[in-house]
Amino acid sequence: MRTAHCCAAALFLAAQSAGAASSGHEFFHPVNTLSPRQREEKIPAIDIGPYIRWREAVGRFWPHDGDAPLPDVCEEIVKQWGDAFRKCGFCQVLGHGVPDDVVAKARELGRDFFEATTDAEREACAGDGGRGYKGVGAVAVAASGVTADGASTIKRPPDYASEFVFLGDGDDAQLPVPGLNDALRDYFGACRRANECFLELTARALRLEPSTFAGDFEGDSWLNRLRLAYYPSQAGKPPGTRQLRYGEHTDWQCFTIVAQDKQGLEVEVPCSAEAYGEASEDRRGSRENSMFVPCTPVPGALTVNAGDQIQILTNGLFRSCVHRVANPDPSDATARLSLVLFTGPRPDARLAPLAALGPPKWAPTTSGDHVRAKIAAAAAE
């Protein structure tokens, strides 16, 4: 077996030297209201394609620990992954393995659900337990908190967004758009497979066994939740005072995987005291010396961020970053749709810092209890 690994790794390295995909990009996202100093803040982009191809080349698939050494290009990807989630908790992931046509089909039919059906048809898809359709004003996500324990919140009106939450467990509503259930199932499955790689990269970045997270993430779990987040046009219907398309919050589960279709997502990143001082009040973050910067969609990339449970499991080494969806410019009359997969382990999985990562900073609970509390807090009153 070691010989097979070495041969496969040699073939992989030969392919890389013949024409490797680039990695470690960083994309600047300035907007007109930012000063030159503030434009220095950026969301990293990482091409993990070489790592995925290496895994395939050595013939080892999730879950696995093995003795095949990582090539240098993969070691660099692991380093970039760790750096990105330690610093700001967000990155743009290229080479993720989710087919473009799967994303496109889910997006096209998902938009039809919100724009080509009647109110009555959508309302018939409402559910309970955090699944199904909710109209504009049903959620006020800022109330769920901007810290992993939910102790700190920001006061906002209900969000200017509607949603459909798909759990992929066979009990989802049969949607009134032909082919949409299948398209969501395909996107859901492809992103879950990508998440296996994200968890493995996380374990490697923390110098843990690659399969550290495997057991708790196997099989179905209602903590894997695909949210079609639809932000309708605000033309003729401006938002209320302090109302956003989606308020400031951290995500509640592990990694969140997002296919964006247009600008709107903003991420709170650390910044210098000088940049913080120059920022307008609405651009400043929820913490001192932090600010919100646009997370502009990158062609072919999925936006990935760490949620509360990744921060807790890593004992704070990886950041669950505050983010929001801003209102569009008044001249922009278009709607926005994001395909958002929240990933999580079994609901009964113990949620506490891993013992290898030092004295625990959080008290133990379960993954399911953590999310139930957040869902209840985010329900608009």
C-alpha positions, 0 to 999 in steps of 0.5 A: 500500500505504501508503494501505491501511495508513493506512485500516486503521489509521484504522478500527482507531483508530476502533474502539478509541475506540468501545470499546477493550479494557482493557490493563495490568491487574495482579492481586494474588495474596495468600495467608494466609501472606504479610504486607502488605508481601509482598502488594505483589508481583504478576504483571502481566497484559497485554491484547494484543487491541488489538495483534492486531486492529491487525495484522489491520487493516493486513493484515500477518501474520507474518513482517513488517516494515512501514511502518504506524505503531503506534497509541498503544494498541499502543505501550503494549502493547509497553512493558508487554510489555517491562516485564513480562519485564524485571522478572519474566519472567512475565505473564498474557496476555489477548486472545491469540486462542486460542479458549476452546473449544479450551482447554476441549476439550484440558483435558477430554480431557487429564484423561480421559487421566490419570483414565479410562484404565488404567495399561497404556493410559497406559504404552503411550503412553510414548516416547523423545526426551522425548516420550510418557507418564511416570508419577509419579516419572520426572522431577526437574526441579529437577536441570535447574537454576535458572539458564540454564546449569544451574550452580545446582540445588536438591536435591529428590526426583522430582516428584509429577507425571505427564505426556504430551508431544506434539510434533505432528509426526505421530509421537505415540502414538495416545491411548486417548481418542477425539478427544484427538489432534485436540484437542491438535493444535488447541491446539498450533497455536493457541498457536503462532500466538499465539507469533508475536505474542509474538516480534514484541512482544519484538522491538519491545520491544527496538527490533529489526525485528519479524521478527527471530525469524521465520526460526528459528521457521518450520516444524516443530521438536521444540523445540515441545513440548506437555506435559500436566502432571497433578498427582494428588490427594495425598489419602492419599498425602502427598508425601515430605520436600522433594517438590513437585508440580514443583520449582524450575526455569527453562524450557529453551526460548523462551516457555512458554504455559500454560493453568492450571486451578487454583492451584499455580504459584508464581513467584520475583519480586524483593522488598525486603530487608524482605519477604525478611526477613519471608518464611518459609523455604519462601517465600524464593526461590533468590536473595537478595531474591526470594520465591515468590508464587502465580500464580493463574489469571486467567479467559480468560488464558494464563500466559506466561513467558520461558525460558532461550533468550529470556534468552540471545537477549536477552542477559539483558534478558528474565528466565528466571524460576524457578518451581515447582508447590507442594503443595496444602493437605492439605484439597485432595483434587483433582488439577491439570492444566496444558496447557503449550506450550514453544516453540522455534526449529529445533534447529540454530538458533544460540543466542547473544545477538543482536549488537545487544544488547551484548557477549555474556554467554553462549557460543554453542551450538545450541537443540537442544543446550541442550534435550538437556542439560536433558532429560538432567539432569532425568531422575530417577535 
